Amino acid sequence: MNTDLKTRGLINEKGEYPFKNFPLYDYSSVIHGVYQAFFKSFVDSYYENEDAPSADFEVQNWVKEANTKTGVQDFPKSLNKDTLVDILSHFGFIVSVVHPALNGGDPVGSKATLPFHLPALYAPLPEKKGVTDLIPFLPPPANSIHYIGFIASFNRPFYETSSRTL
């Protein structure tokens, strides 16, 4: 979040802004800090030392894929605990704060992609690494159709032609 706001010239290195008030930053930075604290606690409970994520083959496969096949820009070439916390905090912030703030007029298909929503988990979370088949975690077709219909009910068909678009 801070990198984005710095790049846009909205805050400086100290988190100061040139405006009288900047509620987006003031409130978002508190939420982002909570994400940082949560994911630090989570990552610390899972990895014993700072470099442990670099020995985790699943994390390293993710890093490799992000830097090669998917073409993610500015993704780290390796992950230690601090970098992993930053990435997880960034993802959490995007899906909880940024997404709803910009959520208007986009097609239902981008919102109802399974298995990326909690109602899509139809099996207990795995207790160890190495899952190779995601099918058991997916809902039956009837549930998927119901869920997509539910998400579609939130569409705003005239949002694009209103004066509320960005």
Buried (B, 14 or more C-beta within 10 A) or exposed (E): BBEEBEEEEBBEEEEEBEEEEBEBBEEBBEBBEEBBEBBBEEBEEEBEEEEBBBEBEEBBEBBEEBBEEEEEEEBBEEBBBEBBBBBBBBEBBEEEBBEEEEEBBBEBEEBBEBBEEEBBEBEEEEEEEEEEEEEEBBBEEEBBEEBBEEBEEEBEEEEEEEEEEE
